[in-house]
Amino acid sequence: MQQEPTVDDAIAFLRANLCGTLRFESDFLPIKVVVDQDGSLIASVMAAMLESFDTTLYLPDENESGLHLGVSLEEFQPNGANAHRCDRWQIYHGEPPDVRWARMSIDAARFDTIFIDGAAMMRVNPLAACSNHVIRAVNANRQALRRFCAEGAGFEIADPVLVGVDPFGFDVRRAFDIVRVESEELLENEADLCEELRRRGFSLEGG
């Protein structure tokens, strides 16, 4: 008998699928997102998306096996305290398609057979504070990173760059997209993160 998915399964799926389709009113357009430190989603958006009162994000598409998120969009300016959000999106996805930016709060979710309250999906990333120096250390060893990707993703990546970490895995940028490498254990703090990386072939100072 197949086990019903959990909220953790839904969040892990979200983290692994950052490209999807946004429905706003009766229109459907492809969109790319990143997960902010507080669990909300950040995206480059069209003005019409911001004006919609009925918005659903499908990851990776409208198929019933994917993740369906009811979202509310709030525009923000790409400067000052918000600049890091735009920078993070561009580190993942490159040049933005539009000049406007939005923070998407999750109102509700459907994943497989379960319905989830939006607040449960917006989980703070406990690795956000420590991730920058760990990411720098990992990217300094490209040979180990290429081996890590080959073993974790199942294929070679010529010039990988680690761009993000969270309790469920690692985001690696390659030429045209993001590759997800799942963690072997749930990573709840910096010690967990460093231990996982050492176990998978990296030599890290401290941590």
GUDOGU-119703 format. One record per atom (N, C-alpha, C): x, y negated, z negated; residue in one letter. Coordinates in steps of 0.2 Angstrom, whole numbers, plus 5000, padded with zeros to 4 digits. Each point is the difference from the previous one (the first is absolute). Layout:
! GUDOGU-119703
XYZa...
END
This chain:
! GUDOGU-119703
500450065000m499649945000m500449945000m499949955005q500449945000q499949964995q500649974997q499949954994q499849935002q499649974997e499849945001e500549954999e500149955005p500649954999p499949964994p500549974998t500049954994t500249935002t499949964996v500249935001v500749995002v500450044997d500750005001d500250025008d499650055002d500050025007d499849945005d499549974998a499849945004a500549955000a500349984995i500549954999i500650025004i500250064999a500650035004a499949995008a499450025002f499850005007f500049935002f499849954996l500049935002l500749985001l500550014995r500749985001r500350035006r499850065002a500350035006a499749985007a499449965000n499749985006n499949935000n500449965002l500049935000l499849965007l499850055005c499749975006c499350035001c499649965002g499350035000g499649955005g499350004998t499549965004t499649964995t499949945001l499649964996l499349985004l499550024996r499349985003r499849944997r499849955003f499849944997f499349985005f499550004996e499350005003e500050065005e499949985007s499950055005s500750015004s500549974998d500650005004d500550054996d500550035004f500550054998f500649985003f500549994996l500749985002l500550044996l500650025003p500550034997p500449954995p500250024994i500349964995i500650044997i500549964997k500550034996k500049974994k500150034994v500049984994v500650024996v500149964994v500550034995v499649994994v500350054995v499750004993v500449954996v499649954997d500449954995d500150034994d500449974996q500250034993q499450014996q499449965001d499450014995d499550065003d500250035006g499650045003g499549985005g500049935001s499649975005s500450015007s499649995005l500350005007l500249945003l500549995004i500249945003i500050015008i499749955004a500050015007a500049935003a500350005006s499949955005s499350015003s499649945000v499350015003v499849955004v499450015004m499749955004m499549964996m499849945002a499649964996a499350035000a499850045005a499350034999a500050064995a500650034999m500050054994m499849964993m500349945000l499949974993l499349974999l499650005006e499449974999e499450064999e500350065001s499550055000s499850024992s499450024999f499750024994f499950074999f500250045006d499950075000d500650035003d500550024996t500750025003t500250074997t500250045005t500250074998t500750015003t500450034996l500750025002l500050085001l500250025006y500050075001y500750025001y500350054996l500750025000l500050085001l500350025005p500349975006p499549985005p499450025000d499549995005d499350014997d499550005004e499350014998e499850074999e500550055001n499850074999n499850014993n499650054999e499750014993e500550034995e500650035003s500550024996s500549954997s499949945002g500449954998g499849964994g500349944998l499849964994l499649945003l499449994997h499649955002h500049954994h500149945001l500149954994l499549945002l499649984995g499649945001g500449954997g500249945004v500549954997v499749935001v500249964995s499949935001s500649965001s500049965005l500649965002l500049934997l500649984998e500149934997e500649975003e499949955004e500649975003e500549974995e500650005002f500549974996f500649975005f500349944997q500549975004q500750045000q500350005005p500650045000p500649964998p500049974994n500549974997n500050004993n500549974997g500049994992g500050074997g499550014995a500050064996a499750065005a499849995006n499750055004n500550025005n500649975001a500450015005a500350075000a500150034994h500250075000h499550055003h499449985000r499550055003r500150005007r500149955003c500149995008c500650045002c500649984996d500650035001d500050085000d499650024995r500050074999r499650035006r499549975002w499650035006w500550005006w500449955001q500449995006q500650055000q500250024993i500650055000i499750065002i499450024999y499750065002y499850005007y499749955003h499650005006h500349955006h500549964998g500249955005g499749945000g499949975006e499749945002e499250004999e499749964996p499350004999p499649985006p499450045001p499649985006p499649945000p499949974994d499649944999d500449964994d499749935000v500449954996v499650004993v499450034999r499750004994r500250074996r499949994993w500250064996w499450014995w499950064998a499550024995a500250054995a499849994994r500050054995r499350045000r500150065001m499450055000m499950034993m499549984996s499850044994s499650065003s500050054996i499650065002i499450014996i499450005003d499450004996d499850074999d500150055004a499850075000a500450045005a500050064999a500350055004a499750065001a500050035006r499850075001r500650045003r500250054996f500550055003f499850075000f499950035005d499850075001d499350004997d499950044994t499450014997t499849954994t500549964999i499949964994i499949925001i499749974996f499949935000f500349974994f500449945001i500449984995i499949924999i500049984994d499949934998d500749965003d499949955003g500649965002g500549984995g499849994994a500549984995a500550064999a499750065000a500450064999a500550015006a499949975006m500550015005m500549955000m499949944996m500549955000m500450014994m500550045001r500450024994r500749965001r500249974994v500749975000v500550055001v500549985004n500650045002n500549994994n500150054996p500549994994p500750005002p500150015007l500750005002l500249935004l499549965000a500149935003a500649964998a500150004993a500549964997a500750035001a500150065001c500650035001c500250025007c499550005004s500150025007s500649975004s500049934999n500549975005n500750024999n500350014994h500750025000h500150085001h499450044999v500150075002v500050005008v499549965003i500050005007i500749985003i500349954998r500649985002r500550065000r500050034994a500550064999a499950055005a499450025001v499850055005v500249985007v499949945002n500149985007n500849995001n500450004995a500749995000a500350075002a499650055000n500350075001n499550035006n500249985006r499650025006r500050075001r500650034999q500050075002q499550044995q500049994994a499650034995a499349985002a499849945002l499349985002l499850045006l500450015005r499850045006r499950074998r500450034995r499950074998r499350004996r499949954996f499450004996f499450005004f500049965006c499449995004c499950075004c500650035002a499950065004a499750054996a500250014993e499750054996e499349984998e499949944998g499449984998g499449995005g500249975006a499549995005a500050065005a500550035000g500150065005g500349985007g500249945001f500449995006f500549944999f500550005005e500549954999e499849935002e500249954996i499949935001i500749975001i500149975006a500749975002a500249954995a499649954999d500249944996d499549994995d499950044994p499549994996p500149944995p499549974997v500149954995v499450014995v500250014994l499550014994l499849934999l499349995000v499749934999v499550004994v499850064997g499650004995g500050074996g499849994994v499950064995v499449994996v499750054998d499450004996d500050074996d499650014996p500050074996p499950065004p499749995006f499850065005f500550015005f500549955001g500450015006g500449945002g500350015006f500549955003f499849985007f500049945001d499949975007d500649985003d500150045006v500749995004v499849975007v500349945002r499949975006r500450035005r499850025006r500450015006r499849965005r500250015006a500049955006a499349975000a499450045000f499449975002f499450014995f500250034994d499550024996d500350014993d499550024995i500350024994i499850084999i500650034997v499950074999v499950014992v499650044998r499950024993r500350064998r500450004995v500350064996v499750004993v499750064999e499650004994e500550024994e499949984994s500450024995s499950074997s500550034998e499850074997e499750004994e500149954996e499649994993e499749935000e499549994996l499749934999l500649964996l500149945003l500549964998l499749944996l500150014993e499649954996e500549944997e500650015001n500549944998n500650015004n500549954998e500650005004e500450074999e500050024994a500450064998a499750065005a499450015000d499750055005d500249995007d500049945002l500249985007l500850025001l500449984996c500750015001c500150084999c499750034996e500150074999e499850045007e499449985003e499850035006e500549985006e500349945000l500549995005l500650044999l500250004994r500650044999r499950085002r499450024998r499950075002r500050015007r499849955004r500050005007r500649985004r500649994996g500649995004g500349934999g499749954996f500349945000f500449994993f500649965001s500449994994s499849924998s499750004994l499849934998l500349984994l500249945000e500449974994e499449984995e500150024994g499549984994g499350035002g499549974997g499350035001g499950064996g
END
